[in-house]
Amino acid sequence: MSSSDVKFSTRTSDGRFGKAVQATDNFLGRIRVQYIQAAGVGSSVVKLYDGTDNTGTLIYQAGFGAEGLDVYVPNDGLVFETGVFLDLTNTTSVTIAYN
C-alpha cells in the first residue's frame, strides 16, 4: 500500500479541474500542483489560473509542439488557493498531479 497523498486529474477542454475527468462538480480547492502533462499537438498552449475561471491569477503558462508537455514542479509545487482553471489551445488533454 502506498503512503503517497498525490492525486491526478485530467481535462480535455477548458474548465475547472475536479476529482473526475471533465468534472462538473467536486472541483478542486486549495492544492499544490506537482506535475503537468499535456498531449502533443502543434502550436499548443496550456494556461493554469488560480480561480474558478480565466479571470483568476495566471500561475502557469507553457507553449509546446508535437513533443508534448511533461513538467515536474520541484519543491512544494505551484500553489492554487481557490482552484485550478485550465485554458488550453490545440491540445487534446491535460493531466495534473496534486496534493
Steps between C-alpha positions, in 0.01 A plus 500: 500500500640838401514783752508772231235769517548602133186488286442553127236686301447535123310742279444490124353849468505840672363491852562434868693195609306268727527158650372339179588537132307798355356573845165677520512515880734386778750763383846528652556774756834596651768267362865481400560387142813285480485370143344612170466283188332588171449317171727611220338695217662777294486856640342400832461728802398409855403768754416424862319768700444520875125540513172376361545645149760669280466833684699360793875543543705332226736265687645292216524526121686280254519476124607176331469295183463138399751395768237563767543642847646309794593728793595406854468800735769477768482574872146579619342534154275777369247620758142562390297657780151491346513224240656426162342627179644365173509698176640278224574558134569227241554216746257220566571428867672644808574303816621643830636325808420680824474473873 
